[in-house]
Structures are given as structure tokens and as C-alpha cells.
Amino acid sequence: MSFIEPHFGEIIALLTAVVWAGAVILFKKSGETVHPIGLNLFKDLLALLLFLPTMWILGESLFRSVPVWDYILLLASGALGIGLADTLYFKSLNRLGAGLMSIVVCLYSPFIIVLSMFYLNETLTLWQVFGAGLIVSAVLAASFERQSNGLTRRQIAEGMIWGILAQIANGVGIVMIKPLLDRSPLLWVTEVRLVGGVAVLLIAVAVHKKRREIIQSVKSKQRWVYTLSGSIMGGFLAMVLWLGGMKFTQASIASALNQTASVFIFIFAVLFLKEPITRYRLIGIGLAMLGVMLVTVL
């Protein structure tokens, strides 16, 4: 028996982190000219189209005989967790850069835990409380940078607020459908949520005062290669790998390995975007990953 066979799920989960990290770097490059709403809409539309034949190949139906309320919940979850959250994520990424953003996104785990306490009556362990505290400390440590890539501390704070709001929206979007997730095919859930995300983004573009600029930014050939490749990697490939990791290994293990994306984003930001390595960033990513491990594993 080879090494790969018994650890297939873990390998896929780790590969998910690497692919998503690569997509974030591409999104950062694309975001230099493409509006966050336009980038998110393109990403989700492409993913929606790619998942349709995937569902057909795997024999999964888009329409299931479930209560209408299930569809409403999933559409609302997609509108919040994909439409709003990812747009805020791209806005924060454009402001902070990939390195600092890799620390902020670690807040996702503690937000999920806190929301699960209130809405799902789940309990926290002392280790999880300690881990959440470490993650918050990591974000605070990263925010102490006086300047980063020419940004003032105020601009860094604004970028972090957008990033934090993105994680809150993402967390609420997941927790609100947690009971439904436990009894539904993940591929079907993903597709319906994408429909909700695309719908709210189309509405946002339609009512936005700068809708022409948003559409033109997506059409720009200057960053087209980054927009397309990032959307395929982040919107489709990473999601397929994530589903595979959840299928072939324990959810807790897959979740912990997925969180290592922050480390890969941090490394890729230095290698490909030439973002600086600072003392506060190193402290931040170290504390954040330790906190994530405590929150998800123990």
C-alpha cells in the first residue's frame, strides 16, 4: 500500500489550501484594475457554469424534492456568504495585500464557534477559547504595523474592518444552514448558494452608480489572465478539492488542513507579490495558525 492511498483525503485537503492560496495571489493581481463587485460576480458566474456539468457527470440533480424553506435558506446563505462576504474580502485584499489578509481570515474559525454557540447551542472548550484569543491577538499584532506598502495605520485599520466584516458575513452564511448541510449533498448546496450569490451581485451591479465602470473593469484585457485563472482556481477547483477532502477524511482534519491556506498565502505573497516580511506579520501569522489549530483540532 502506497503512502498516498491511506492519506488521500488529507492530501486533497492540503492541496485545497495550496490552490486557494494561489488563487488569492491571482485575485490580488486582478484586483489592481478589476472592481471587487465585478471580480466576485465573474468568479461566481464562472463557478456556476462549471459546476452544472460537474453535477451532471456525478449524477447530482440541481432541483431536489425538499421544502421551499431549504432553498430560501441556501439562497440567503449564498447572498450573504458569497455575494457580500467575498466582495468585502476582495475589497480588503486590495487594501491590505495578501500577507496581512492571510492573518485576518483566521478570524473565520472563532466567528464560527461564537455563532454556533448562540444559534446551534454548541459548547466551547477552554482550548477553543484560548485559540480564539490567540487569533484575535494575531490580528491586533498585525495591525500595529505603522506602515505597510505605503499605507497609513488608518488605511490598514479600514482594510481590516472590511476583512473582519467579510469573515462575519461568511460565518453567518454557514452557521445559518448548518443543520441543512448535515442532511444535504454538498455539491447541490454549493450550486444553490452560488445562485444566491450571483443574484445579489447582479442586483448590486444594476443599482450601483458606477455600474459601467464595474462592467468595464471586468472586460479589461490588462488583468484578464489573472481574473480568469484566479476564478477557475478559487471559484471552482478549490471548491471541488474541498468537497473531496471532506468526503475522504474526517471533517475536523480536513478543516484544520484547509486553514493552512493562510500560511501558503503568506509565503506566496512574499515570493510572488514581493510583499515585505515584518516582525509583526511573523508574530501575527504564528499566533493565528497556533490559534486555528487549537480551535479546530482540540
Secondary structure, 3 states (H helix, E strand, C coil): CCCCHHHHHHHHHHHHHHHHHHHHHHHHHHCCCCCHHHHHHHHHHHHHHHHHHHHHHCCCCCCCCCCHHHHHHHHHHHHHHHHHHHHHHHHHHHHHCHHHHHHHHHHHHHHHHHHHHHHHCCCCCHHHHHHHHHHHHHHHHHHCCCCECCECHHHHHHHHHHHHHHHHHHHHHHHCCHHHHCCCCHHHHHHHHHHHHHHHHHHHHHHCCCHHHHHHHHHCHHHHHHHHHHHHHHHHHHHHHHHHHHHHCCHHHHHHHHCCHHHHHHHHHHHHCCCCCCHHHHHHHHHHHHHHHHHHHC
